[in-house]
Amino acid sequence: MTLGQLAGVKIKISPLFFILLIIAAVNAELVLITVFFSLVLAHEMGHILMALHLNLNLYEIELLPLGGTIRIASGSEIEPNKEIKLAIAGPIVNIMLLAFAILLSSIIPIEMHQVAELFVKGNILLIFFNLLPILPLDGGRIYRALLVRNRGFINATKYILLVSLIMICFLLLLSIVGIIYQLASWSLLYLSGFLLYNFIMEYRTYRLHFMKHYLAGESQSRKKVWQTNTLTADYNMAAKDVIKQFVPGKYNIVIVIDNRGRVAGRLTERQIIKAIHQSGPAVKIKNIE
């Protein structure tokens, strides 16, 4: 469901978030709806402003119960430093709002205490959950960006997806036990289910986004100077194993070594991705021209 545009960015609302809002409306929680929706929107505004500052072509944001999913026109993989800045911008907005509420707590009128309490709790919830190392939350994106330099995008994503699954299973177990012993509400189970759903979506699409990013070839071809990531690989390696070490935001070059340890040639990222597109991921790099 599309709500409109903000700073040229299309704003959509997730069906899961829409259902949550309907449930709250049925229970006459209009104040809760207004406060929490405003906080999520402010959180996403932080991402939009940072994307504009970094000159990223942000074209769409989908509002989720715990924040949102940002989509970059050139692909889901951006330079690690920029991804960290983009991901942290949302939680920083909530931290600032929380600090602002605490500073003004002593002068808030009594009749506004309920709203103020929801405001504080909402910000704490968004900060805590969004900084968990779970994809596609902000914490997961930050953690992945820190790993990309040494592991490459695909390997870093596989690792953080494993961490995400472990944490989601833990939250699901915690929520079920909490409900059984009346120590937690159904809200935690709902949020855990939401995280599991988005984890599945991320798992199903991350390789596709990676391939589309390099096949599009938008970002690197328009630059006159860029940083490189140089790899050395045995010429019998499959192309699918080589691209796991590619670093987004850099131009990846592979030095091919033969069975005698001599340099047999050099391949660019475009040559390798093109070969995968034409011959399949199992193609040996020694057969790529």
C-alpha positions as CSV (number, residue, x, y, z in Angstrom):
1,M,0.0,0.0,0.0
2,T,1.5,3.3,-1.1
3,L,1.1,6.3,1.2
4,G,2.7,8.9,-1.0
5,Q,6.1,10.5,-1.5
6,L,8.5,12.2,0.8
7,A,11.5,14.1,-0.5
8,G,11.0,12.3,-3.8
9,V,11.0,8.9,-2.1
10,K,8.0,6.6,-2.4
11,I,6.6,5.6,1.0
12,K,4.8,2.3,1.3
13,I,3.3,0.5,4.3
14,S,3.8,-3.2,4.9
15,P,0.7,-5.4,5.1
16,L,2.0,-6.6,8.5
17,F,2.2,-3.0,9.8
18,F,-1.2,-2.2,8.3
19,I,-2.7,-5.2,10.2
20,L,-1.1,-4.0,13.4
21,L,-2.6,-0.6,12.9
22,I,-6.1,-2.1,12.3
23,I,-5.8,-4.3,15.5
24,A,-4.8,-1.2,17.5
25,A,-7.7,0.8,15.9
26,V,-10.2,-2.0,16.8
27,N,-9.0,-1.8,20.4
28,A,-9.5,2.0,20.4
29,E,-5.7,2.6,20.8
30,L,-5.7,5.7,18.7
31,V,-3.1,7.5,20.8
32,L,-0.8,4.4,20.5
33,I,-1.3,4.3,16.7
34,T,-0.5,8.0,16.3
35,V,2.6,8.0,18.5
36,F,4.1,4.8,17.1
37,F,3.4,5.6,13.5
38,S,5.0,9.1,14.0
39,L,8.1,7.5,15.5
40,V,8.5,5.0,12.7
41,L,8.1,7.8,10.1
42,A,10.7,9.9,11.9
43,H,13.0,6.9,12.0
44,E,12.7,6.5,8.2
45,M,13.1,10.3,7.7
46,G,16.6,9.9,9.2
47,H,17.4,7.3,6.6
48,I,16.1,9.5,3.8
49,L,18.1,12.5,4.9
50,M,21.2,10.4,5.2
51,A,20.7,8.9,1.7
52,L,20.3,12.4,0.3
53,H,23.5,13.5,2.1
54,L,25.4,10.5,0.7
55,N,24.0,11.1,-2.8
56,L,22.4,7.7,-2.9
57,N,19.5,7.1,-5.3
58,L,16.9,6.1,-2.7
59,Y,13.6,5.4,-4.5
60,E,11.4,3.6,-2.0
61,I,10.9,2.9,1.7
62,E,8.5,0.3,3.1
63,L,7.2,1.0,6.6
64,L,7.4,-2.1,8.9
65,P,6.3,-2.5,12.5
66,L,9.9,-1.9,13.7
67,G,11.2,0.6,11.1
68,G,11.4,0.1,7.4
69,T,13.1,-1.4,4.4
70,I,15.1,1.0,2.2
71,R,15.6,0.4,-1.5
72,I,18.5,1.8,-3.5
73,A,18.0,2.1,-7.3
74,S,21.4,0.8,-8.1
75,G,21.0,-2.4,-6.1
76,S,20.9,-3.5,-2.5
77,E,24.7,-3.4,-2.1
78,I,26.4,-0.1,-1.4
79,E,29.9,0.8,-0.1
80,P,30.2,-0.5,3.4
81,N,31.0,2.9,5.0
82,K,28.0,4.4,3.4
83,E,25.8,1.5,4.4
84,I,26.8,1.9,8.0
85,K,26.0,5.7,7.9
86,L,22.7,5.0,6.2
87,A,21.6,2.3,8.6
88,I,22.6,4.1,11.8
89,A,20.8,7.3,10.8
90,G,17.3,5.9,11.8
91,P,18.3,4.8,15.3
92,I,20.1,8.1,15.9
93,V,16.8,9.9,15.2
94,N,15.1,7.8,17.9
95,I,17.9,8.4,20.3
96,M,17.6,12.1,19.8
97,L,13.9,12.0,20.3
98,L,14.3,9.9,23.4
99,A,16.8,12.4,24.9
100,F,14.5,15.3,24.0
101,A,11.6,13.6,25.8
102,I,13.7,12.9,28.9
103,L,14.9,16.5,29.1
104,L,11.4,17.8,28.9
105,S,9.8,15.2,31.2
106,S,9.7,17.6,34.2
107,I,7.6,20.3,32.4
108,I,5.2,18.0,30.6
109,P,1.6,18.6,31.7
110,I,-0.1,15.8,33.7
111,E,-2.7,15.2,31.0
112,M,0.1,14.5,28.5
113,H,1.9,11.9,30.7
114,Q,0.3,9.0,28.9
115,V,1.4,10.3,25.5
116,A,4.9,11.0,26.9
117,E,5.2,7.5,28.3
118,L,4.2,6.0,25.0
119,F,6.7,8.3,23.2
120,V,9.5,7.1,25.5
121,K,8.7,3.4,25.3
122,G,8.2,3.6,21.5
123,N,11.6,5.1,21.0
124,I,13.3,2.6,23.3
125,L,11.6,-0.3,21.4
126,L,12.7,1.0,18.0
127,I,16.2,1.6,19.2
128,F,16.6,-1.8,20.9
129,F,15.1,-3.9,18.1
130,N,16.7,-2.0,15.2
131,L,20.2,-2.4,16.6
132,L,19.9,-6.2,16.9
133,P,22.2,-7.9,14.5
134,I,19.3,-9.3,12.4
135,L,18.7,-8.7,8.7
136,P,17.1,-6.7,7.4
137,L,17.1,-4.5,10.5
138,D,19.6,-1.6,10.8
139,G,21.8,-3.6,13.2
140,G,22.1,-6.4,10.8
141,R,23.0,-4.1,8.0
142,I,25.7,-2.4,10.1
143,Y,27.1,-5.7,11.2
144,R,27.2,-7.0,7.6
145,A,29.0,-3.8,6.4
146,L,31.7,-4.3,9.1
147,L,32.2,-7.9,7.9
148,V,32.2,-7.2,4.1
149,R,35.7,-5.8,4.0
150,N,37.2,-9.2,5.0
151,R,34.6,-11.7,3.9
152,G,33.0,-10.2,0.8
153,F,29.3,-9.4,0.4
154,I,27.9,-12.9,0.0
155,N,29.9,-14.6,2.7
156,A,29.2,-11.7,5.1
157,T,25.5,-11.9,4.3
158,K,25.5,-15.7,4.8
159,Y,27.1,-15.3,8.2
160,I,24.8,-12.5,9.4
161,L,21.8,-14.5,8.2
162,L,22.9,-17.4,10.4
163,V,23.3,-15.1,13.3
164,S,19.8,-13.6,12.5
165,L,18.2,-17.1,12.4
166,I,19.7,-18.0,15.8
167,M,18.5,-14.8,17.4
168,I,15.0,-15.0,15.9
169,C,14.7,-18.6,17.2
170,F,15.8,-17.5,20.6
171,L,13.2,-14.7,20.6
172,L,10.5,-17.1,19.5
173,L,11.4,-19.5,22.2
174,L,11.5,-16.7,24.8
175,S,8.1,-15.4,23.7
176,I,6.5,-18.8,23.8
177,V,7.9,-19.6,27.3
178,G,6.9,-16.1,28.4
179,I,3.3,-16.6,27.3
180,I,3.1,-20.0,28.9
181,Y,4.3,-18.7,32.2
182,Q,2.5,-15.4,31.8
183,L,5.7,-13.4,31.9
184,A,5.4,-11.9,28.4
185,S,2.6,-10.7,26.2
186,W,1.6,-11.8,22.7
187,S,3.3,-8.7,21.3
188,L,6.8,-10.3,21.6
189,L,5.6,-13.4,19.7
190,Y,4.1,-11.1,17.0
191,L,7.4,-9.2,16.7
192,S,9.4,-12.4,16.6
193,G,7.1,-13.7,13.8
194,F,7.6,-10.4,11.9
195,L,11.4,-10.8,12.2
196,L,11.1,-14.4,10.9
197,Y,9.0,-13.3,7.9
198,N,11.5,-10.6,6.9
199,F,14.4,-12.9,7.5
200,I,12.9,-15.4,5.0
201,M,12.4,-12.6,2.4
202,E,16.0,-11.4,2.9
203,Y,17.3,-15.0,2.6
204,R,15.4,-15.6,-0.7
205,T,16.6,-12.4,-2.4
206,Y,20.1,-11.5,-1.3
207,R,21.9,-13.5,-4.0
208,L,19.5,-12.1,-6.7
209,H,20.2,-8.5,-5.6
210,F,23.9,-9.1,-5.6
211,M,23.8,-10.4,-9.2
212,K,21.5,-7.6,-10.4
213,H,23.9,-5.1,-8.9
214,Y,26.9,-6.2,-10.9
215,L,25.0,-7.0,-14.1
216,A,23.5,-3.5,-14.1
217,G,27.0,-2.1,-13.8
218,E,25.7,1.4,-13.0
219,S,27.9,2.7,-10.2
220,Q,31.4,1.8,-11.3
221,S,31.1,2.5,-15.0
222,R,30.2,6.2,-14.4
223,K,33.3,6.8,-12.2
224,K,36.6,8.1,-13.4
225,V,38.5,6.9,-10.4
226,W,37.5,4.3,-7.9
227,Q,39.0,2.0,-5.3
228,T,39.8,-1.6,-6.2
229,N,39.6,-4.9,-4.3
230,T,42.2,-7.3,-5.7
231,L,41.8,-11.0,-5.2
232,T,44.1,-14.0,-6.1
233,A,42.4,-17.2,-7.1
234,D,43.4,-20.6,-8.4
235,Y,42.3,-21.0,-12.1
236,N,40.3,-24.1,-11.3
237,M,38.0,-22.2,-8.9
238,A,34.3,-21.8,-9.9
239,A,33.2,-18.3,-10.5
240,K,30.4,-18.6,-7.9
241,D,33.1,-19.1,-5.2
242,V,35.2,-16.1,-6.4
243,I,32.3,-13.6,-6.3
244,K,31.7,-14.4,-2.7
245,Q,34.7,-12.3,-1.9
246,F,33.6,-9.3,-4.0
247,V,33.3,-6.1,-2.0
248,P,30.4,-3.7,-3.1
249,G,31.5,-0.1,-3.8
250,K,34.9,-1.2,-5.1
251,Y,36.0,-2.4,-8.5
252,N,36.9,-6.1,-8.0
253,I,39.9,-7.5,-9.9
254,V,40.9,-11.2,-9.8
255,I,44.5,-12.4,-10.5
256,V,44.3,-15.9,-11.8
257,I,47.1,-18.3,-10.7
258,D,47.8,-21.6,-12.6
259,N,48.8,-24.9,-11.1
260,R,52.4,-23.9,-11.1
261,G,51.8,-20.7,-9.1
262,R,52.3,-18.4,-12.1
263,V,50.0,-15.6,-13.1
264,A,47.8,-16.9,-15.8
265,G,45.8,-13.7,-16.3
266,R,43.5,-11.1,-14.8
267,L,39.8,-10.9,-14.8
268,T,37.5,-8.0,-13.9
269,E,34.2,-8.3,-12.0
270,R,32.3,-7.6,-15.1
271,Q,33.9,-10.4,-17.0
272,I,33.2,-12.9,-14.2
273,I,29.5,-11.8,-13.7
274,K,29.0,-11.9,-17.5
275,A,30.4,-15.4,-17.6
276,I,28.1,-16.6,-14.8
277,H,25.1,-15.0,-16.6
278,Q,26.0,-16.8,-19.8
279,S,27.5,-20.1,-18.7
280,G,26.2,-20.6,-15.1
281,P,27.8,-20.2,-11.7
282,A,29.9,-23.4,-11.9
283,V,32.0,-22.0,-14.8
284,K,35.8,-22.2,-14.0
285,I,37.6,-18.9,-14.1
286,K,40.3,-20.4,-16.4
287,N,37.6,-20.7,-19.1
288,I,36.5,-17.0,-18.8
289,E,37.8,-14.6,-21.4
